Amino acid sequence: MEKDQKKPGNKSHNSLNAKQSNHIASLVYLAIFFLFLPGLACAQALNPPAIEVTKNRINVSVSWTPVSNALGYRLLYAPYPFTGSDSIKTIDLSDQTELSVQLWDGATFYVAVNAYDGSTSSKLSNVELFFLSAAPVLDANALPVTGTNWYKPPVSVTWQWQLLGEVNPDYDVELYDIDLFDSSVELIKSLQASGKKVICYFSAGSYENFREDKDRFDPATLGNLLDGWPDEQWLDIRSTRVAEIMIERLNLAMQKGCDGVEPDNMDGYLNDSGFDLTARDQLAFNKFI
């Protein structure tokens, strides 16, 4: 996408209602996750732990901060996509504050921890979604994905590209390209019901400081400002943490029912990103997306 076509740097149009109604995939499932937690008492006496998830191929470690006055901890996990209360499993870890396990290629889980004492339990920690891959996630030598079950717009397709303001659904076109975060499921389904395909826009190569998942990025992965866009920074696309966040965004697009995505800013290696990105780094990231 040409940068002069991109939406303005001042994103004041993002209303509170829009932010409340449009969550990234993990947050949507996590809200459901909370609702279905079986019989866990919440008490103010114990603070919730704060967990950190680290991964190495098919190995994953979960560690958390000790909680004052806690006698022990429970690990709660559920596979992605979340299917309800029956999918939530609990492990009593006694007084452990770390757990390391080896799973399998492609394992994808939500995980959280709570603390307990003799009679009550804390609220849940932050809930994390992790994806394990036996092969490097970012691999310039990765083979192309083959298949026939995704939407491939013809060159002659007519389209409306709108990232700002209230989307006008009445254009006589075959395809709409709209913002992933700001567009509701209802809007997407309405467009599709009228016979249109829907492509969902997000920036894959830059950090936007107004997005709902902005706090999930590691500060070390944030580079120089994009020329002309003071609220955006280039991302270190070599980072597996960045890749994980993009997986969450792709999951959100799938959850909302988008027919495809438009990942923007996929040319960091040609720009003054603040990182020593090579064409091979960019190829690996672009293949991953």
PADOVO-482113 format. One line per field, with one value per residue (C-alpha): residue number from 1; residue in one letter; x, y, z. Coordinates in pm, whole numbers. Example, Ala and Ser with C-alpha at 12.3 -4.5 7.8 and 13.67 -1.06 7.14 Angstrom:
2
resi = c(1,2)
resn = c(a,s)
u = c(1230,1367)
v = c(-450,-106)
w = c(780,714)
//
This chain:
289
resi = c(1,2,3,4,5,6,7,8,9,10,11,12,13,14,15,16,17,18,19,20,21,22,23,24,25,26,27,28,29,30,31,32,33,34,35,36,37,38,39,40,41,42,43,44,45,46,47,48,49,50,51,52,53,54,55,56,57,58,59,60,61,62,63,64,65,66,67,68,69,70,71,72,73,74,75,76,77,78,79,80,81,82,83,84,85,86,87,88,89,90,91,92,93,94,95,96,97,98,99,100,101,102,103,104,105,106,107,108,109,110,111,112,113,114,115,116,117,118,119,120,121,122,123,124,125,126,127,128,129,130,131,132,133,134,135,136,137,138,139,140,141,142,143,144,145,146,147,148,149,150,151,152,153,154,155,156,157,158,159,160,161,162,163,164,165,166,167,168,169,170,171,172,173,174,175,176,177,178,179,180,181,182,183,184,185,186,187,188,189,190,191,192,193,194,195,196,197,198,199,200,201,202,203,204,205,206,207,208,209,210,211,212,213,214,215,216,217,218,219,220,221,222,223,224,225,226,227,228,229,230,231,232,233,234,235,236,237,238,239,240,241,242,243,244,245,246,247,248,249,250,251,252,253,254,255,256,257,258,259,260,261,262,263,264,265,266,267,268,269,270,271,272,273,274,275,276,277,278,279,280,281,282,283,284,285,286,287,288,289)
resn = c(m,e,k,d,q,k,k,p,g,n,k,s,h,n,s,l,n,a,k,q,s,n,h,i,a,s,l,v,y,l,a,i,f,f,l,f,l,p,g,l,a,c,a,q,a,l,n,p,p,a,i,e,v,t,k,n,r,i,n,v,s,v,s,w,t,p,v,s,n,a,l,g,y,r,l,l,y,a,p,y,p,f,t,g,s,d,s,i,k,t,i,d,l,s,d,q,t,e,l,s,v,q,l,w,d,g,a,t,f,y,v,a,v,n,a,y,d,g,s,t,s,s,k,l,s,n,v,e,l,f,f,l,s,a,a,p,v,l,d,a,n,a,l,p,v,t,g,t,n,w,y,k,p,p,v,s,v,t,w,q,w,q,l,l,g,e,v,n,p,d,y,d,v,e,l,y,d,i,d,l,f,d,s,s,v,e,l,i,k,s,l,q,a,s,g,k,k,v,i,c,y,f,s,a,g,s,y,e,n,f,r,e,d,k,d,r,f,d,p,a,t,l,g,n,l,l,d,g,w,p,d,e,q,w,l,d,i,r,s,t,r,v,a,e,i,m,i,e,r,l,n,l,a,m,q,k,g,c,d,g,v,e,p,d,n,m,d,g,y,l,n,d,s,g,f,d,l,t,a,r,d,q,l,a,f,n,k,f,i)
u = c(0,122,178,8,-314,-294,-519,-407,-176,-435,-670,-913,-1197,-1151,-1438,-1456,-1750,-1548,-1262,-1496,-1665,-1359,-1107,-815,-879,-715,-904,-1238,-1175,-1034,-1355,-1542,-1270,-1338,-1714,-1678,-1423,-1568,-1633,-1328,-1391,-1246,-1122,-949,-720,-491,-350,-345,-8,152,266,527,539,863,898,1163,1024,788,897,708,771,525,656,486,545,495,182,200,11,-58,-32,-22,-111,-333,-252,-556,-531,-759,-687,-741,-1004,-1193,-1499,-1647,-1608,-1543,-1219,-1068,-826,-666,-336,-257,108,137,390,570,615,726,627,812,671,732,421,390,425,130,13,-189,-324,-457,-291,-344,-262,-439,-326,-506,-484,-678,-1023,-1015,-860,-722,-848,-680,-345,-309,-421,-168,-213,88,162,440,620,887,1021,1135,834,1028,1198,1298,1316,961,763,451,121,-91,-464,-778,-1010,-928,-1063,-855,-994,-968,-766,-1087,-1256,-1427,-1353,-1404,-1113,-1218,-1026,-1177,-1521,-1849,-1837,-2092,-2215,-2402,-2125,-2185,-1860,-1757,-1507,-1463,-1125,-1186,-1000,-965,-991,-1251,-1495,-1758,-1861,-2207,-2068,-1864,-2156,-2386,-2149,-2111,-2487,-2516,-2279,-1954,-1619,-1448,-1073,-952,-663,-394,-34,195,527,466,361,63,39,-342,-420,-584,-293,-25,86,166,473,822,974,1295,1106,1000,1221,1223,915,763,823,515,342,433,221,386,721,882,884,1172,1015,1281,1116,906,710,605,510,293,105,46,-91,-337,-438,-484,-692,-904,-961,-1065,-1292,-1462,-1519,-1295,-1247,-884,-642,-436,-111,51,412,572,886,1077,1405,1387,1332,1523,1363,1625,1705,1954,1686,1786,1584,1600,1454,1171,1110,1085,834,628,609,505,221)
v = c(0,349,541,856,655,540,671,987,969,1129,843,1043,880,567,607,441,236,104,9,-168,-365,-469,-686,-888,-1259,-1356,-1098,-1205,-1566,-1466,-1286,-1609,-1799,-1593,-1651,-2027,-2067,-2343,-2248,-2033,-1797,-1448,-1272,-944,-1092,-1247,-1053,-1227,-1347,-1202,-1473,-1478,-1738,-1828,-2078,-2271,-2467,-2719,-2641,-2386,-2241,-2046,-1850,-1606,-1373,-1512,-1387,-1281,-1516,-1769,-2136,-2252,-2194,-2345,-2347,-2321,-2397,-2447,-2522,-2260,-2205,-2197,-2423,-2377,-2475,-2842,-2749,-2579,-2798,-2721,-2836,-2782,-2680,-2648,-2373,-2389,-2059,-2208,-2494,-2618,-2879,-3019,-3032,-3088,-2907,-2676,-2682,-2365,-2293,-2026,-2034,-1850,-1892,-1808,-1824,-1977,-1991,-2204,-2087,-1849,-1800,-1491,-1352,-1488,-1367,-1221,-1484,-1566,-1740,-1931,-2118,-2377,-2464,-2730,-2541,-2180,-1950,-1706,-1904,-1757,-2112,-2202,-2362,-2182,-2294,-2469,-2515,-2403,-2306,-1936,-1636,-1523,-1199,-1169,-883,-726,-713,-383,-255,12,84,273,288,606,704,519,266,326,-22,88,110,-113,-306,-666,-616,-393,-333,-206,-176,-501,-346,-78,-292,-487,-844,-710,-480,-760,-1002,-735,-665,-1035,-1086,-832,-1040,-854,-995,-831,-776,-660,-414,-419,-303,-605,-421,-126,-53,180,338,355,-12,-225,-471,-201,-309,-661,-549,-571,-217,-367,-450,-88,101,437,640,595,898,1117,900,1018,754,459,285,17,-329,-571,-833,-1087,-1113,-1419,-1202,-979,-1292,-1415,-1085,-1106,-1458,-1311,-1047,-1310,-1512,-1203,-1167,-1531,-1493,-1187,-1370,-1164,-1317,-1205,-952,-658,-654,-311,-193,-513,-338,-244,-365,-85,184,342,107,131,-237,-408,-583,-774,-879,-1233,-1119,-951,-1259,-1479,-1242,-1199,-1575,-1614,-1363)
w = c(0,-77,242,108,86,443,713,894,1192,1421,1496,1710,1518,1726,1971,2310,2188,1894,2122,2360,2085,1885,2070,1941,1910,2234,2439,2296,2386,2723,2815,2745,2931,3242,3221,3215,3495,3713,4073,4146,4435,4397,4708,4763,5028,4766,4475,4136,4009,3695,3456,3183,2905,2729,2445,2259,1967,2133,2489,2696,3042,3254,3552,3784,4072,4422,4597,4960,5196,4920,5011,4650,4287,4021,3652,3426,3055,2758,2392,2124,1995,2325,2321,2668,3031,2956,2779,3086,3281,3618,3767,4136,4152,4530,4604,4266,4081,3748,3521,3212,2976,2629,2412,2036,1709,1661,2024,2093,2440,2670,3010,3339,3708,4030,4392,4687,5065,5309,5200,4904,4561,4395,4070,3760,3641,3296,3044,2772,2439,2306,1984,1954,1633,1587,1286,1298,1275,1058,783,447,307,408,129,7,151,-109,-118,-292,-8,30,-152,-449,-594,-971,-1117,-1244,-901,-814,-467,-202,33,347,675,821,937,915,634,359,264,-48,-308,-609,-573,-520,-238,68,235,591,921,1116,1461,1397,1197,1386,1316,1236,965,810,808,665,377,308,320,38,-174,-104,1,299,334,677,705,974,987,1009,986,1216,1573,1604,1948,1945,1881,2148,2155,2180,2529,2410,2216,2364,2365,2223,1901,1838,1594,1422,1344,1000,783,809,1070,1422,1594,1417,1458,1248,1405,1435,1212,1315,1658,1735,1980,1691,1496,1783,1797,1422,1469,1718,1463,1194,1438,1501,1127,1110,1413,1267,940,711,366,365,513,392,594,557,585,460,333,649,501,242,506,794,1044,1317,1269,1042,840,528,226,363,696,508,295,605,767,452,399,760,719)
//
